[in-house]
């Protein structure tokens, strides 16, 4: 969460400097969001590969995979909510006079 807020604050502080730099920082923020989601999906896939090896019963395997998937989805949803709120407070709130 800290990286989103840091990048968003940098983007807001340099927005008045130049439009190109502001767009560059928005692209970096977008790439950070995408990387979090890609690594989350990769983590679920990797857990499935590791758990499919012999030595773990089918019931335990399914419980672990369901809990891991639920925790990754929860992280992604909470990350999206917090990041969107940070961007709203830093960039959009001043324009709306809220």
N, C-alpha and C positions, 0 to 999 in steps of 0.2 A: 504494500500500500504506500509505503514511503516514497518509492521511486515514481509512482504516478503523481503524487502531490508535488514532489521536487520538480519533475519535468513540467508540470502544469504551471507552477509558480515561475519557473524560468521563462516559459513561453509568454506568460502574462507580463513579466517585467521587461522583456525585450520586444514586446509587440509594437511599442512605439518607435523602436529603432529602425526596423525595416520590415516590410511585408514578407520578403523572401525568407528572412530568418524566422519569423513567426510561423510561416508555413512549414519550414524545416522542422521546427520544434513540434508542431502538430503531427507531422509524419513520424517523428521519433516516438511520440506518445501513442500513436496508432500501432506502430510496430511493437511497442512494449505490451499493449493489450493482446495483440495477436500471438506473441510469443508465450504469454501466460496460458492462453487457451491451447496452443499447440503442445506445450509441455505437459499440460494437464491430460490431454487425450493420449499423448505418448505414455504417460505414467500409467494410465488405465490399461493400455495395450501391453506394456511391459509387465505389469502385475499379472495379467492374464497368461502371458508366456511363462513366467516364473512359476505360477501356481499350477500350470498344466503338467508340470513334471511329476513323476511318481513320488509317493511318499506322503501325500496329503489326501485325506478322504474327500469324496465328492461334496459332502455336506459342509465340511469346514472350508473347502475351496470356494464354494458359492457364497458362504457367509462373508469371508474375507473380501472377496471381489465386490460383493454388493456394498459393503461398508466403505471400501476404498473408493468405489465409484461415487457413492453418495457424498463422501467428504470432498472429493475433487469438484463435483457439481456445486456443492455448497460454497466452496472457496471461490469458484468462478462467478457465481451469482452475487455473493457478497462483495467481491472485488469489482464487479461491474457497477453495482449500486454505489459503492464508496467513490469509485473513480468518476462516475457520472456526476455525483453530487459535488465533488471537488472541482470539476471543470465548470459546473454551473455557478458555483460560488465565486470562482476566480475570474471567469470570463463573461458570463452572461448576465449575472445579477446586476452589474453596474449599468448595462445597457437597458435593462427593464425598469430600473428605478424601483426595485422591490424593497 
